[in-house]
Amino acid sequence: MGRIIVTFIAVALIIYLSYLVSKYIGKGMAKGSSSRYMRLLDQIALGPDRQIAVVQIGDRYLLVGITSGQINVLSEIEDEDLLPLSPDDGETGMKTSDFKTIMGKLSDMTKKGR
């Protein structure tokens, strides 16, 4: 019976120490990733090792595609094109754009920029 109590206390201590260490490491990682000239505004995963992200560099906004092997600039986005989405858009009657519409807008923005 005594071994069970000692084992339980040891497991609880290990879990608590793991929590403290991960919290400390997490804070250190956040400080190391700060930048004075650019910032990651938003990102979304499209699959394993595939993401699309919006990056602000100065007063410019870039849409970038990220894979495990490379990062590509997909488009430059104008400030007025950045519209925050809320999770309850469907409840307020706002229709979210389908993929074809979004890609059409992206294509139009790319044509204007070149």
N, CA, C and O atoms as CSV, one atom per row, in Angstrom:
chain,resi,resn,atom,element,x,y,z
A,1,MET,N,N,0.818,-1.185,0.000
A,1,MET,CA,C,0.000,0.000,0.000
A,1,MET,C,C,0.874,1.266,0.000
A,1,MET,O,O,0.553,2.254,-0.661
A,2,GLY,N,N,1.979,1.219,0.750
A,2,GLY,CA,C,2.899,2.345,0.821
A,2,GLY,C,C,3.549,2.633,-0.523
A,2,GLY,O,O,3.792,3.792,-0.859
A,3,ARG,N,N,3.837,1.576,-1.304
A,3,ARG,CA,C,4.447,1.763,-2.620
A,3,ARG,C,C,3.493,2.485,-3.564
A,3,ARG,O,O,3.921,3.301,-4.381
A,4,ILE,N,N,2.214,2.189,-3.455
A,4,ILE,CA,C,1.222,2.826,-4.330
A,4,ILE,C,C,1.157,4.323,-4.049
A,4,ILE,O,O,1.085,5.127,-4.978
A,5,ILE,N,N,1.182,4.691,-2.795
A,5,ILE,CA,C,1.125,6.108,-2.423
A,5,ILE,C,C,2.379,6.836,-2.896
A,5,ILE,O,O,2.292,7.941,-3.430
A,6,VAL,N,N,3.544,6.222,-2.703
A,6,VAL,CA,C,4.804,6.827,-3.152
A,6,VAL,C,C,4.815,6.948,-4.670
A,6,VAL,O,O,5.261,7.965,-5.201
A,7,THR,N,N,4.331,5.928,-5.379
A,7,THR,CA,C,4.271,5.975,-6.843
A,7,THR,C,C,3.332,7.087,-7.295
A,7,THR,O,O,3.656,7.825,-8.226
A,8,PHE,N,N,2.181,7.219,-6.656
A,8,PHE,CA,C,1.216,8.256,-6.997
A,8,PHE,C,C,1.819,9.650,-6.791
A,8,PHE,O,O,1.659,10.525,-7.642
A,9,ILE,N,N,2.498,9.854,-5.684
A,9,ILE,CA,C,3.136,11.147,-5.406
A,9,ILE,C,C,4.233,11.435,-6.431
A,9,ILE,O,O,4.374,12.571,-6.882
A,10,ALA,N,N,5.005,10.420,-6.799
A,10,ALA,CA,C,6.073,10.593,-7.787
A,10,ALA,C,C,5.496,10.975,-9.150
A,10,ALA,O,O,6.033,11.854,-9.824
A,11,VAL,N,N,4.406,10.319,-9.560
A,11,VAL,CA,C,3.775,10.630,-10.843
A,11,VAL,C,C,3.222,12.047,-10.819
A,11,VAL,O,O,3.398,12.791,-11.784
A,12,ALA,N,N,2.555,12.434,-9.734
A,12,ALA,CA,C,2.013,13.788,-9.613
A,12,ALA,C,C,3.132,14.832,-9.679
A,12,ALA,O,O,2.971,15.875,-10.312
A,13,LEU,N,N,4.248,14.558,-9.035
A,13,LEU,CA,C,5.393,15.465,-9.055
A,13,LEU,C,C,5.977,15.582,-10.467
A,13,LEU,O,O,6.325,16.678,-10.906
A,14,ILE,N,N,6.082,14.474,-11.164
A,14,ILE,CA,C,6.612,14.490,-12.539
A,14,ILE,C,C,5.690,15.295,-13.452
A,14,ILE,O,O,6.168,16.078,-14.272
A,15,ILE,N,N,4.388,15.115,-13.323
A,15,ILE,CA,C,3.438,15.867,-14.150
A,15,ILE,C,C,3.534,17.355,-13.845
A,15,ILE,O,O,3.522,18.174,-14.764
A,16,TYR,N,N,3.629,17.714,-12.578
A,16,TYR,CA,C,3.729,19.118,-12.199
A,16,TYR,C,C,5.027,19.737,-12.729
A,16,TYR,O,O,5.010,20.848,-13.259
A,17,LEU,N,N,6.135,19.036,-12.589
A,17,LEU,CA,C,7.412,19.553,-13.101
A,17,LEU,C,C,7.394,19.665,-14.620
A,17,LEU,O,O,7.965,20.605,-15.173
A,18,SER,N,N,6.752,18.726,-15.301
A,18,SER,CA,C,6.628,18.805,-16.764
A,18,SER,C,C,5.847,20.050,-17.167
A,18,SER,O,O,6.200,20.735,-18.127
A,19,TYR,N,N,4.780,20.334,-16.421
A,19,TYR,CA,C,3.986,21.532,-16.684
A,19,TYR,C,C,4.840,22.794,-16.525
A,19,TYR,O,O,4.804,23.678,-17.381
A,20,LEU,N,N,5.601,22.879,-15.442
A,20,LEU,CA,C,6.436,24.061,-15.201
A,20,LEU,C,C,7.492,24.236,-16.286
A,20,LEU,O,O,7.720,25.349,-16.760
A,21,VAL,N,N,8.130,23.150,-16.674
A,21,VAL,CA,C,9.177,23.224,-17.696
A,21,VAL,C,C,8.583,23.636,-19.040
A,21,VAL,O,O,9.160,24.477,-19.729
A,22,SER,N,N,7.438,23.059,-19.429
A,22,SER,CA,C,6.839,23.417,-20.713
A,22,SER,C,C,6.364,24.871,-20.711
A,22,SER,O,O,6.444,25.544,-21.739
A,23,LYS,N,N,5.883,25.354,-19.596
A,23,LYS,CA,C,5.468,26.748,-19.488
A,23,LYS,C,C,6.678,27.675,-19.640
A,23,LYS,O,O,6.597,28.694,-20.326
A,24,TYR,N,N,7.779,27.329,-19.011
A,24,TYR,CA,C,9.006,28.123,-19.091
A,24,TYR,C,C,9.557,28.116,-20.521
A,24,TYR,O,O,9.953,29.161,-21.038
A,25,ILE,N,N,9.581,26.962,-21.149
A,25,ILE,CA,C,10.094,26.860,-22.519
A,25,ILE,C,C,9.190,27.631,-23.476
A,25,ILE,O,O,9.678,28.295,-24.390
A,26,GLY,N,N,7.865,27.547,-23.270
A,26,GLY,CA,C,6.922,28.273,-24.121
A,26,GLY,C,C,7.126,29.768,-24.069
A,26,GLY,O,O,7.061,30.436,-25.101
A,27,LYS,N,N,7.372,30.309,-22.886
A,27,LYS,CA,C,7.624,31.746,-22.757
A,27,LYS,C,C,8.917,32.133,-23.461
A,27,LYS,O,O,8.986,33.184,-24.097
A,28,GLY,N,N,9.923,31.305,-23.352
A,28,GLY,CA,C,11.196,31.584,-24.007
A,28,GLY,C,C,11.076,31.556,-25.516
A,28,GLY,O,O,11.713,32.356,-26.200
A,29,MET,N,N,10.270,30.647,-26.049
A,29,MET,CA,C,10.082,30.555,-27.492
A,29,MET,C,C,9.337,31.786,-28.013
A,29,MET,O,O,9.658,32.294,-29.088
A,30,ALA,N,N,8.353,32.263,-27.263
A,30,ALA,CA,C,7.587,33.432,-27.700
A,30,ALA,C,C,8.468,34.673,-27.746
A,30,ALA,O,O,8.337,35.486,-28.662
A,31,LYS,N,N,9.351,34.832,-26.786
A,31,LYS,CA,C,10.243,35.990,-26.774
A,31,LYS,C,C,11.242,35.919,-27.910
A,31,LYS,O,O,11.582,36.949,-28.491
A,32,GLY,N,N,11.719,34.735,-28.240
A,32,GLY,CA,C,12.713,34.574,-29.298
A,32,GLY,C,C,12.150,34.791,-30.684
A,32,GLY,O,O,12.909,35.036,-31.622
A,33,SER,N,N,10.819,34.708,-30.842
A,33,SER,CA,C,10.234,34.829,-32.165
A,33,SER,C,C,9.711,36.232,-32.455
A,33,SER,O,O,9.071,36.440,-33.486
A,34,SER,N,N,9.963,37.191,-31.581
A,34,SER,CA,C,9.479,38.543,-31.835
A,34,SER,C,C,10.412,39.247,-32.820
A,34,SER,O,O,11.614,38.986,-32.866
A,35,SER,N,N,9.821,40.139,-33.597
A,35,SER,CA,C,10.582,40.855,-34.604
A,35,SER,C,C,10.128,42.307,-34.614
A,35,SER,O,O,8.965,42.608,-34.346
A,36,ARG,N,N,11.043,43.189,-34.919
A,36,ARG,CA,C,10.722,44.615,-34.973
A,36,ARG,C,C,10.118,45.012,-36.302
A,36,ARG,O,O,9.436,46.034,-36.375
A,37,TYR,N,N,10.341,44.240,-37.361
A,37,TYR,CA,C,9.972,44.671,-38.703
A,37,TYR,C,C,8.888,43.839,-39.367
A,37,TYR,O,O,8.325,44.258,-40.378
A,38,MET,N,N,8.585,42.672,-38.819
A,38,MET,CA,C,7.527,41.870,-39.417
A,38,MET,C,C,6.806,41.073,-38.349
A,38,MET,O,O,7.315,40.839,-37.253
A,39,ARG,N,N,5.574,40.657,-38.722
A,39,ARG,CA,C,4.779,39.910,-37.758
A,39,ARG,C,C,3.816,39.005,-38.505
A,39,ARG,O,O,3.317,39.345,-39.577
A,40,LEU,N,N,3.568,37.849,-37.914
A,40,LEU,CA,C,2.619,36.889,-38.452
A,40,LEU,C,C,1.233,37.271,-37.952
A,40,LEU,O,O,0.966,37.226,-36.752
A,41,LEU,N,N,0.354,37.647,-38.876
A,41,LEU,CA,C,-0.986,38.087,-38.480
A,41,LEU,C,C,-1.936,36.910,-38.314
A,41,LEU,O,O,-2.704,36.859,-37.353
A,42,ASP,N,N,-1.886,35.967,-39.246
A,42,ASP,CA,C,-2.814,34.844,-39.198
A,42,ASP,C,C,-2.264,33.720,-40.049
A,42,ASP,O,O,-1.494,33.948,-40.982
A,43,GLN,N,N,-2.664,32.511,-39.718
A,43,GLN,CA,C,-2.278,31.356,-40.523
A,43,GLN,C,C,-3.336,30.282,-40.382
A,43,GLN,O,O,-4.058,30.213,-39.387
A,44,ILE,N,N,-3.407,29.445,-41.406
A,44,ILE,CA,C,-4.356,28.344,-41.378
A,44,ILE,C,C,-3.690,27.128,-42.022
A,44,ILE,O,O,-3.022,27.239,-43.049
A,45,ALA,N,N,-3.885,25.987,-41.405
A,45,ALA,CA,C,-3.314,24.744,-41.926
A,45,ALA,C,C,-4.221,24.205,-43.018
A,45,ALA,O,O,-5.441,24.157,-42.863
A,46,LEU,N,N,-3.610,23.799,-44.126
A,46,LEU,CA,C,-4.348,23.213,-45.240
A,46,LEU,C,C,-4.181,21.704,-45.298
A,46,LEU,O,O,-4.903,21.020,-46.023
A,47,GLY,N,N,-3.250,21.200,-44.551
A,47,GLY,CA,C,-2.960,19.776,-44.517
A,47,GLY,C,C,-1.681,19.568,-43.745
A,47,GLY,O,O,-1.128,20.510,-43.177
A,48,PRO,N,N,-1.212,18.341,-43.722
A,48,PRO,CA,C,0.054,18.112,-43.020
A,48,PRO,C,C,1.199,18.858,-43.712
A,48,PRO,O,O,1.426,18.693,-44.911
A,49,ASP,N,N,1.905,19.669,-42.951
A,49,ASP,CA,C,3.051,20.442,-43.455
A,49,ASP,C,C,2.684,21.427,-44.553
A,49,ASP,O,O,3.524,21.754,-45.391
A,50,ARG,N,N,1.435,21.910,-44.565
A,50,ARG,CA,C,1.013,22.905,-45.556
A,50,ARG,C,C,0.168,23.958,-44.862
A,50,ARG,O,O,-0.804,23.646,-44.174
A,51,GLN,N,N,0.562,25.227,-45.057
A,51,GLN,CA,C,-0.150,26.336,-44.427
A,51,GLN,C,C,-0.200,27.524,-45.366
A,51,GLN,O,O,0.615,27.660,-46.278
A,52,ILE,N,N,-1.173,28.377,-45.120
A,52,ILE,CA,C,-1.211,29.698,-45.750
A,52,ILE,C,C,-1.171,30.692,-44.602
A,52,ILE,O,O,-1.848,30.509,-43.590
A,53,ALA,N,N,-0.373,31.748,-44.763
A,53,ALA,CA,C,-0.215,32.726,-43.689
A,53,ALA,C,C,-0.253,34.134,-44.260
A,53,ALA,O,O,0.111,34.369,-45.413
A,54,VAL,N,N,-0.704,35.064,-43.424
A,54,VAL,CA,C,-0.659,36.488,-43.753
A,54,VAL,C,C,0.424,37.101,-42.879
A,54,VAL,O,O,0.371,37.023,-41.651
A,55,VAL,N,N,1.412,37.714,-43.535
A,55,VAL,CA,C,2.554,38.298,-42.840
A,55,VAL,C,C,2.569,39.792,-43.111
A,55,VAL,O,O,2.418,40.224,-44.253
A,56,GLN,N,N,2.752,40.582,-42.056
A,56,GLN,CA,C,2.882,42.026,-42.208
A,56,GLN,C,C,4.360,42.370,-42.151
A,56,GLN,O,O,5.063,42.011,-41.206
A,57,ILE,N,N,4.819,43.075,-43.182
A,57,ILE,CA,C,6.193,43.567,-43.231
A,57,ILE,C,C,6.111,45.066,-43.463
A,57,ILE,O,O,5.816,45.518,-44.569
A,58,GLY,N,N,6.370,45.821,-42.425
A,58,GLY,CA,C,6.191,47.269,-42.506
A,58,GLY,C,C,4.722,47.580,-42.711
A,58,GLY,O,O,3.884,47.199,-41.893
A,59,ASP,N,N,4.399,48.278,-43.812
A,59,ASP,CA,C,2.998,48.580,-44.112
A,59,ASP,C,C,2.450,47.691,-45.223
A,59,ASP,O,O,1.382,47.969,-45.770
A,60,ARG,N,N,3.172,46.625,-45.560
A,60,ARG,CA,C,2.741,45.678,-46.603
A,60,ARG,C,C,2.243,44.392,-45.968
A,60,ARG,O,O,2.733,43.980,-44.917
A,61,TYR,N,N,1.270,43.761,-46.607
A,61,TYR,CA,C,0.729,42.486,-46.169
A,61,TYR,C,C,0.944,41.464,-47.275
A,61,TYR,O,O,0.561,41.691,-48.422
A,62,LEU,N,N,1.559,40.338,-46.926
A,62,LEU,CA,C,1.837,39.295,-47.902
A,62,LEU,C,C,1.107,38.017,-47.534
A,62,LEU,O,O,1.056,37.625,-46.368
A,63,LEU,N,N,0.537,37.370,-48.555
A,63,LEU,CA,C,-0.049,36.046,-48.390
A,63,LEU,C,C,1.020,35.056,-48.815
A,63,LEU,O,O,1.458,35.072,-49.966
A,64,VAL,N,N,1.444,34.197,-47.901
A,64,VAL,CA,C,2.520,33.260,-48.198
A,64,VAL,C,C,2.031,31.826,-48.021
A,64,VAL,O,O,1.234,31.526,-47.132
A,65,GLY,N,N,2.527,30.957,-48.885
A,65,GLY,CA,C,2.279,29.527,-48.774
A,65,GLY,C,C,3.494,28.874,-48.145
A,65,GLY,O,O,4.626,29.131,-48.555
A,66,ILE,N,N,3.263,28.033,-47.156
A,66,ILE,CA,C,4.358,27.428,-46.406
A,66,ILE,C,C,4.234,25.913,-46.477
A,66,ILE,O,O,3.189,25.353,-46.145
A,67,THR,N,N,5.296,25.255,-46.909
A,67,THR,CA,C,5.376,23.800,-46.868
A,67,THR,C,C,6.630,23.438,-46.095
A,67,THR,O,O,7.376,24.315,-45.660
A,68,SER,N,N,6.859,22.144,-45.927
A,68,SER,CA,C,8.053,21.740,-45.177
A,68,SER,C,C,9.329,22.048,-45.938
A,68,SER,O,O,10.397,22.139,-45.333
A,69,GLY,N,N,9.244,22.210,-47.253
A,69,GLY,CA,C,10.446,22.438,-48.046
A,69,GLY,C,C,10.665,23.856,-48.515
A,69,GLY,O,O,11.784,24.211,-48.887
A,70,GLN,N,N,9.618,24.689,-48.509
A,70,GLN,CA,C,9.790,26.038,-49.043
A,70,GLN,C,C,8.694,26.982,-48.567
A,70,GLN,O,O,7.677,26.558,-48.018
A,71,ILE,N,N,8.929,28.274,-48.792
A,71,ILE,CA,C,7.954,29.326,-48.513
A,71,ILE,C,C,7.833,30.161,-49.778
A,71,ILE,O,O,8.839,30.624,-50.318
A,72,ASN,N,N,6.607,30.357,-50.255
A,72,ASN,CA,C,6.368,31.122,-51.480
A,72,ASN,C,C,5.436,32.287,-51.189
A,72,ASN,O,O,4.453,32.138,-50.462
A,73,VAL,N,N,5.748,33.454,-51.762
A,73,VAL,CA,C,4.840,34.592,-51.681
A,73,VAL,C,C,3.773,34.375,-52.740
A,73,VAL,O,O,4.075,34.305,-53.931
A,74,LEU,N,N,2.522,34.270,-52.302
A,74,LEU,CA,C,1.423,34.027,-53.223
A,74,LEU,C,C,0.848,35.326,-53.763
A,74,LEU,O,O,0.481,35.409,-54.935
A,75,SER,N,N,0.768,36.347,-52.901
A,75,SER,CA,C,0.178,37.600,-53.322
A,75,SER,C,C,0.462,38.674,-52.288
A,75,SER,O,O,0.770,38.382,-51.133
A,76,GLU,N,N,0.353,39.921,-52.723
A,76,GLU,CA,C,0.368,41.034,-51.781
A,76,GLU,C,C,-1.079,41.444,-51.563
A,76,GLU,O,O,-1.852,41.534,-52.517
A,77,ILE,N,N,-1.444,41.690,-50.323
A,77,ILE,CA,C,-2.821,42.006,-49.974
A,77,ILE,C,C,-2.897,43.466,-49.552
A,77,ILE,O,O,-2.054,43.952,-48.798
A,78,GLU,N,N,-3.915,44.155,-50.047
A,78,GLU,CA,C,-4.135,45.538,-49.651
A,78,GLU,C,C,-4.782,45.572,-48.269
A,78,GLU,O,O,-5.478,44.637,-47.872
A,79,ASP,N,N,-4.543,46.652,-47.554
A,79,ASP,CA,C,-5.068,46.803,-46.193
A,79,ASP,C,C,-6.583,46.672,-46.154
A,79,ASP,O,O,-7.125,46.050,-45.241
A,80,GLU,N,N,-7.276,47.251,-47.135
A,80,GLU,CA,C,-8.741,47.201,-47.131
A,80,GLU,C,C,-9.287,45.805,-47.453
A,80,GLU,O,O,-10.465,45.539,-47.218
A,81,ASP,N,N,-8.451,44.919,-47.984
A,81,ASP,CA,C,-8.886,43.545,-48.271
A,81,ASP,C,C,-8.832,42.643,-47.049
A,81,ASP,O,O,-9.384,41.543,-47.071
A,82,LEU,N,N,-8.177,43.091,-45.981
A,82,LEU,CA,C,-8.106,42.293,-44.759
A,82,LEU,C,C,-9.361,42.529,-43.927
A,82,LEU,O,O,-9.534,43.596,-43.337
A,83,LEU,N,N,-10.217,41.545,-43.886
A,83,LEU,CA,C,-11.449,41.639,-43.109
A,83,LEU,C,C,-11.433,40.540,-42.063
A,83,LEU,O,O,-11.375,39.360,-42.408
A,84,PRO,N,N,-11.485,40.910,-40.780
A,84,PRO,CA,C,-11.483,39.875,-39.741
A,84,PRO,C,C,-12.753,39.031,-39.824
A,84,PRO,O,O,-13.849,39.553,-40.029
A,85,LEU,N,N,-12.589,37.745,-39.663
A,85,LEU,CA,C,-13.712,36.820,-39.669
A,85,LEU,C,C,-14.029,36.437,-38.245
A,85,LEU,O,O,-13.131,36.191,-37.439
A,86,SER,N,N,-15.304,36.388,-37.940
A,86,SER,CA,C,-15.692,35.941,-36.606
A,86,SER,C,C,-16.331,34.566,-36.729
A,86,SER,O,O,-16.915,34.246,-37.765
A,87,PRO,N,N,-16.230,33.751,-35.687
A,87,PRO,CA,C,-16.758,32.398,-35.766
A,87,PRO,C,C,-18.267,32.343,-35.937
A,87,PRO,O,O,-18.796,31.314,-36.358
A,88,ASP,N,N,-18.974,33.418,-35.622
A,88,ASP,CA,C,-20.428,33.393,-35.708
A,88,ASP,C,C,-20.963,34.076,-36.957
A,88,ASP,O,O,-22.118,34.500,-36.975
A,89,ASP,N,N,-20.133,34.194,-38.023
A,89,ASP,CA,C,-20.590,34.829,-39.260
A,89,ASP,C,C,-21.820,34.130,-39.839
A,89,ASP,O,O,-22.695,34.795,-40.396
A,90,GLY,N,N,-21.902,32.830,-39.722
A,90,GLY,CA,C,-23.037,32.099,-40.256
A,90,GLY,C,C,-24.320,32.426,-39.527
A,90,GLY,O,O,-25.393,32.368,-40.127
A,91,GLU,N,N,-24.247,32.768,-38.256
A,91,GLU,CA,C,-25.436,33.063,-37.469
A,91,GLU,C,C,-25.979,34.466,-37.743
A,91,GLU,O,O,-27.169,34.711,-37.545
A,92,THR,N,N,-25.137,35.381,-38.190
A,92,THR,CA,C,-25.591,36.750,-38.423
A,92,THR,C,C,-26.114,36.943,-39.833
A,92,THR,O,O,-26.495,38.054,-40.203
A,93,GLY,N,N,-26.139,35.892,-40.619
A,93,GLY,CA,C,-26.675,35.982,-41.961
A,93,GLY,C,C,-25.620,36.313,-43.006
A,93,GLY,O,O,-25.943,36.371,-44.193
A,94,MET,N,N,-24.392,36.528,-42.615
A,94,MET,CA,C,-23.338,36.802,-43.577
A,94,MET,C,C,-22.937,35.505,-44.255
A,94,MET,O,O,-22.737,34.485,-43.596
A,95,LYS,N,N,-22.821,35.548,-45.575
A,95,LYS,CA,C,-22.456,34.358,-46.323
A,95,LYS,C,C,-20.948,34.332,-46.507
A,95,LYS,O,O,-20.362,35.309,-46.974
A,96,THR,N,N,-20.321,33.232,-46.147
A,96,THR,CA,C,-18.890,33.108,-46.384
A,96,THR,C,C,-18.662,32.751,-47.844
A,96,THR,O,O,-19.443,32.008,-48.439
A,97,SER,N,N,-17.613,33.272,-48.408
A,97,SER,CA,C,-17.314,33.042,-49.818
A,97,SER,C,C,-16.878,31.606,-50.042
A,97,SER,O,O,-16.239,30.988,-49.191
A,98,ASP,N,N,-17.239,31.095,-51.206
A,98,ASP,CA,C,-16.774,29.757,-51.539
A,98,ASP,C,C,-15.367,29.846,-52.129
A,98,ASP,O,O,-14.875,30.936,-52.420
A,99,PHE,N,N,-14.746,28.723,-52.298
A,99,PHE,CA,C,-13.351,28.658,-52.732
A,99,PHE,C,C,-13.154,29.321,-54.091
A,99,PHE,O,O,-12.174,30.041,-54.284
A,100,LYS,N,N,-14.062,29.092,-55.032
A,100,LYS,CA,C,-13.932,29.656,-56.375
A,100,LYS,C,C,-13.931,31.185,-56.334
A,100,LYS,O,O,-13.155,31.822,-57.047
A,101,THR,N,N,-14.787,31.772,-55.513
A,101,THR,CA,C,-14.850,33.231,-55.394
A,101,THR,C,C,-13.561,33.789,-54.793
A,101,THR,O,O,-13.027,34.791,-55.269
A,102,ILE,N,N,-13.072,33.135,-53.749
A,102,ILE,CA,C,-11.844,33.596,-53.106
A,102,ILE,C,C,-10.664,33.522,-54.077
A,102,ILE,O,O,-9.874,34.462,-54.165
A,103,MET,N,N,-10.545,32.420,-54.796
A,103,MET,CA,C,-9.435,32.277,-55.740
A,103,MET,C,C,-9.569,33.270,-56.896
A,103,MET,O,O,-8.560,33.742,-57.421
A,104,GLY,N,N,-10.811,33.597,-57.301
A,104,GLY,CA,C,-11.015,34.609,-58.338
A,104,GLY,C,C,-10.542,35.970,-57.883
A,104,GLY,O,O,-9.904,36.696,-58.646
A,105,LYS,N,N,-10.854,36.330,-56.630
A,105,LYS,CA,C,-10.389,37.602,-56.083
A,105,LYS,C,C,-8.869,37.629,-55.981
A,105,LYS,O,O,-8.235,38.639,-56.286
A,106,LEU,N,N,-8.294,36.517,-55.552
A,106,LEU,CA,C,-6.837,36.426,-55.438
A,106,LEU,C,C,-6.187,36.576,-56.813
A,106,LEU,O,O,-5.158,37.237,-56.950
A,107,SER,N,N,-6.785,35.965,-57.813
A,107,SER,CA,C,-6.265,36.067,-59.177
A,107,SER,C,C,-6.343,37.509,-59.664
A,107,SER,O,O,-5.412,38.002,-60.300
A,108,ASP,N,N,-7.453,38.186,-59.365
A,108,ASP,CA,C,-7.596,39.586,-59.766
A,108,ASP,C,C,-6.565,40.468,-59.097
A,108,ASP,O,O,-6.001,41.361,-59.730
A,109,MET,N,N,-6.308,40.221,-57.798
A,109,MET,CA,C,-5.305,41.007,-57.067
A,109,MET,C,C,-3.923,40.772,-57.655
A,109,MET,O,O,-3.124,41.703,-57.759
A,110,THR,N,N,-3.636,39.532,-58.041
A,110,THR,CA,C,-2.333,39.215,-58.610
A,110,THR,C,C,-2.147,39.911,-59.957
A,110,THR,O,O,-1.063,40.415,-60.252
A,111,LYS,N,N,-3.205,39.941,-60.776
A,111,LYS,CA,C,-3.126,40.594,-62.075
A,111,LYS,C,C,-2.919,42.101,-61.932
A,111,LYS,O,O,-2.197,42.706,-62.724
A,112,LYS,N,N,-3.554,42.713,-60.920
A,112,LYS,CA,C,-3.383,44.151,-60.687
A,112,LYS,C,C,-1.961,44.471,-60.272
A,112,LYS,O,O,-1.426,45.512,-60.654
A,113,GLY,N,N,-1.341,43.594,-59.498
A,113,GLY,CA,C,-0.003,43.840,-58.973
A,113,GLY,C,C,1.089,43.672,-60.007
A,113,GLY,O,O,2.211,44.135,-59.804
A,114,ARG,N,N,0.785,43.027,-61.095
A,114,ARG,CA,C,1.844,42.756,-62.099
A,114,ARG,C,C,1.647,43.503,-63.352
A,114,ARG,O,O,2.448,43.378,-64.278
